[in-house]
Amino acid sequence: MNTMAEARLQTQQRRSQDGQENSLWSSGFGMKLEAVTPFLGKYRPFVGRCCQTCTPKSWESLFHRSIMDLGFCNVILVKEENTRFRGWLVRRLCYFLWSLEQHIPPCQDASQKIVESTGVQNVISGRAPGGAGEGQVPSHMKKEVQRILGHIQAPPRPFLLRLFSWALLRFLNCLFLNVQLYRGQMKMVHKAAQAGSPLVFLSTHKSVLDGILLPFVLLSQGVGVLRVAWDPRTCSPILRALLKKLGGLFLPPEASLSPDSPEGVLARAVVHATVEQLLASRQPLLIFLEEPPGVQGPRLSALGLSWLGLVVQAVQAGIVPDALLVPVAVTYDLVPEAPHDTCHVLAPLGLWTGVLAVLRSLRRWGCSRRVCVRVHLAQPFSLQEYIINARSCWGSRQTLEQLLQPIVLGQCTVVPDTEKEQEWTPVTGPLLALREEDQLLVRRLSWHVLNASVASSAVMSTAIMATLLLFKHQELLGEFSWLTEETLLRGFDVGFSGQLRCLVQHTLSLLRPHVALLRIQQGDLLVVPRPGPGLTSLARLSAELLPTFLSEAVGACAVRGLLAGRVPPEGPWELQGIELLSQKELYCQILMLLHLLPQDLLLLQPCQSSYCYCQEVLDRLIQCGLLVAEETPGSQPACDTGRQRLSAKLLWTLSGDLSDSDSDGSEEAECRRFRLSQQLRCPDFFLFLCRLLSPVLKAFAQAAVFLHQGQLPDTESGYAEQLFQFLQATAQEEGLFECADPNLAISAIWTFRDLGVLQQMPGPTGPMLHLSPAFASRDSQERLEQFIRQFICG
């Protein structure tokens, strides 16, 4: 806390000294340059450490402080020095020579081993449940196995891999300014590979390019040929055949059949054997934990869960003693894809369609809008260690309807001290064959890895600039510097460096389709977001900054909800600072907001309880200076812990047991009171934090208003289309374009379904949504709207 306070003081002093120089850019484009702010090269936090609670041994063994001193490398920057040859001809053919020198291990055809595996043989001989009976001919079954195996994979072709690497290297150099990779993170992966366990890379999914960019990056760094688990929905049959020869994997459609289906049993056995063979041969595997871009639905991918479940099963069965999981993320200044209609499902990408998309991208991006890319590799951790330790963190959970509905309807005022159970991703494919306990293990492991991937992702300059423009900040140059420093102080990395003015100019050039640049008097430049789709695009970019300030944003909205019934929202900041806020009231508000917000947005670690997160939120609010502890004269200061004595109960109470209210000094904690700080910058910072969560909260509030206007019963997709059209109409009237997002509409519907506002019942054409009897009256609907709006700051 003292370190952050000192850093803030130095920042304010430095900003006051350089304020005159920083204003030079806004007053004209003179020859004199402003002083470079030191944060762009002075301090860069090392991100991506694994969870110390679930994997303490991996946290210690797979990390060394010396790797923090290593710099970055541009993966697509290939010169004469990157080859074994020298000369003027080499300088012109360096891309081709580099692709020839890449080490590609020999890829053996393992189809015979897969056919002879124990699981496949048990299904063929009829010894497995649901397997072939005695009337089936084994030769026919072997042909069926070969057909399923051909749908899953094909032996990678080294010549095709080298040719594709050469073509991709030229394409990436035309499309991107650079593709940065931190050498320290890569050294952690190389150290983990020396342990002898197979590597499984678990990645986010921001772009369709991720599936070809990550294998290229890891192949260039000596990891080997990456086997990528592709989504069959995004590829045409011709493109699937090409990707399989490049190392791609596809789940056969029969694997999603019912557990009792003979075709499904055989397909799942072949998929199991394929994954076991890949892990046994130590071939690296890439699995995407998020849904492909453009696909509406839950954030966690059902296909990714299925592939991860196969890996977990192989480790639990002892096929391999262990597997090392590596969280991965790729961040872009702007995702280089043609805009698509978010109201419709993304069509499969064909081979010729992909070629045309490449040409369009080169034409659109290659001239003036080349972007920067960062590839992030978090610290690897042992899957076996996680399986052993993670089960001890499981506790009882309740549904959102049990937790919040009585509070929304005014039937109760106490929030149960229980975790929320919310799973939106359906269980499909090979995951159906797992026990319910193992399915829960795979789900929570996925959330854990996704949290690590997002935490290790760097914040790009476009996300910072979009946030400043969306919230109507005036001094772009100074506020860009301030927001970057705040990001670094919270342990998040940024994906840019350089001179401040050049960064702002480059970022505005990337955002040019979404903003208007106007020259006003004295040469000043006015940057105005374009209404309509421009604001929606800026809101999507600014959402990438939310994980950095998520704890403070939740705390600020909770404080706003606590003050909503006491002080009018338009009241002065001094009047709001008079109110005393008890720690018990703050905990209650934070818990209610945590339960309301979807897990897809929060990405909380499963090993962290809501109680601990509430304490973390409160600590962050105190640390950033928004809350100040109220101390009565003569009482012991809150920060003085020297005279506090351990209670006798603490000598025997378990560390994870929070059931006893006296064991953690809750009586003393309930007496603690806080008030809002009266520092000069606090009102603007408080409003900034509240606005980070305003798109999702305003969309939820609009969904509550729409309850008495929507046509129910209706299918889920039909009602989502109704709500999205209502959000668009409201955006035109009130200017809330950041809420006009179909994903927010679906998230609101699913949250209301979990809350018991909407009920899903069987219908003649499928499941239908109905309005719950508890929220059929206008009074209950208005209570729901008021409950949500208390957290929104105008």
Stockholm file with secondary structure:
# STOCKHOLM 1.0

chainA/1-794         MNTMAEARLQTQQRRSQDGQENSLWSSGFGMKLEAVTPFLGKYRPFVGRCCQTCTPKSWESLFHRSIMDLGFCNVILVKEENTRFRGWLVRRLCYFLWSLEQHIPPCQDASQKIVESTGVQNVISGRAPGGAGEGQVPSHMKKEVQRILGHIQAPPRPFLLRLFSWALLRFLNCLFLNVQLYRGQMKMVHKAAQAGSPLVFLSTHKSVLDGILLPFVLLSQGVGVLRVAWDPRTCSPILRALLKKLGGLFLPPEASLSPDSPEGVLARAVVHATVEQLLASRQPLLIFLEEPPGVQGPRLSALGLSWLGLVVQAVQAGIVPDALLVPVAVTYDLVPEAPHDTCHVLAPLGLWTGVLAVLRSLRRWGCSRRVCVRVHLAQPFSLQEYIINARSCWGSRQTLEQLLQPIVLGQCTVVPDTEKEQEWTPVTGPLLALREEDQLLVRRLSWHVLNASVASSAVMSTAIMATLLLFKHQELLGEFSWLTEETLLRGFDVGFSGQLRCLVQHTLSLLRPHVALLRIQQGDLLVVPRPGPGLTSLARLSAELLPTFLSEAVGACAVRGLLAGRVPPEGPWELQGIELLSQKELYCQILMLLHLLPQDLLLLQPCQSSYCYCQEVLDRLIQCGLLVAEETPGSQPACDTGRQRLSAKLLWTLSGDLSDSDSDGSEEAECRRFRLSQQLRCPDFFLFLCRLLSPVLKAFAQAAVFLHQGQLPDTESGYAEQLFQFLQATAQEEGLFECADPNLAISAIWTFRDLGVLQQMPGPTGPMLHLSPAFASRDSQERLEQFIRQFICG
#=GR chainA/1-794 SS CHHHHHHHHHHHHHHHHHHHHHTTTTTCCCSCCCCCCTHHHHCCCCCCCCCTTTCHHHHHHTCCGGGGGCCEEETTCCCGGGSSCCSHHHHHSHHHHHHHHSCCCCCCCCHHHHHTSHHHHHHHHTCSTTCCCTTSCHHHHHHHHHHHHHHHCCCCCHHHHHHHHHHHHHHHHHHEEEEEEEHHHHHHHHHHHTTSCCEEEEECCSCTTHHHHHHHHHHHTTCCCCEEECCGGGBCHHHHHHHHHTTEECCCGGGGSCTTCHHHHHHHHHHHHHHHHHHHTTCCEEEECBCCTTCCSCSBCHHHHHHHHHHHHHHHTTSSSCCEEEEEEEEESSCCSCCCCTTSCCCCBCHHHHHHHHHHHHHHHTTTCCEEEEEEECCCEEHHHHHHHHGGGCCCEECHHHHHHHHHTTSCCCCCSCEECCCCSCCCGGGGGSCHHHHHHHHHHHHHHHHHHHHHCCBCHHHHHHHHHHTTCSCHHHHHHHHHHHHHHTTCCBSCCSCHHHHHHHHHHHTGGGEEEEECGGGCEEEEECTTHHHHHHHHHHGGGGGGGHHHHHHHHHHHHHHTTTSCTTSCHHHHHHSCEEHHHHHHHHHHHHHHSCHHHHCCCTTSCHHHHHHHHHHHHHHTTSEEEECCTTSCCTTCCTTCCCCGGGGTSCTTCCCCTTTTTHHHHHTCEEEECCCTTHHHHHHHHHHHSHHHHHHHHHHHHGGGTSCCSBCHHHHHHHHHHHHHHHHHHHCCGGGCCHHHHHHHHHHHHHHTSEEEEEETTEEEEEECGGGCSHHHHHHHHHHHHTTCCC
#=GC SS_cons         CHHHHHHHHHHHHHHHHHHHHHTTTTTCCCSCCCCCCTHHHHCCCCCCCCCTTTCHHHHHHTCCGGGGGCCEEETTCCCGGGSSCCSHHHHHSHHHHHHHHSCCCCCCCCHHHHHTSHHHHHHHHTCSTTCCCTTSCHHHHHHHHHHHHHHHCCCCCHHHHHHHHHHHHHHHHHHEEEEEEEHHHHHHHHHHHTTSCCEEEEECCSCTTHHHHHHHHHHHTTCCCCEEECCGGGBCHHHHHHHHHTTEECCCGGGGSCTTCHHHHHHHHHHHHHHHHHHHTTCCEEEECBCCTTCCSCSBCHHHHHHHHHHHHHHHTTSSSCCEEEEEEEEESSCCSCCCCTTSCCCCBCHHHHHHHHHHHHHHHTTTCCEEEEEEECCCEEHHHHHHHHGGGCCCEECHHHHHHHHHTTSCCCCCSCEECCCCSCCCGGGGGSCHHHHHHHHHHHHHHHHHHHHHCCBCHHHHHHHHHHTTCSCHHHHHHHHHHHHHHTTCCBSCCSCHHHHHHHHHHHTGGGEEEEECGGGCEEEEECTTHHHHHHHHHHGGGGGGGHHHHHHHHHHHHHHTTTSCTTSCHHHHHHSCEEHHHHHHHHHHHHHHSCHHHHCCCTTSCHHHHHHHHHHHHHHTTSEEEECCTTSCCTTCCTTCCCCGGGGTSCTTCCCCTTTTTHHHHHTCEEEECCCTTHHHHHHHHHHHSHHHHHHHHHHHHGGGTSCCSBCHHHHHHHHHHHHHHHHHHHCCGGGCCHHHHHHHHHHHHHHTSEEEEEETTEEEEEECGGGCSHHHHHHHHHHHHTTCCC
//
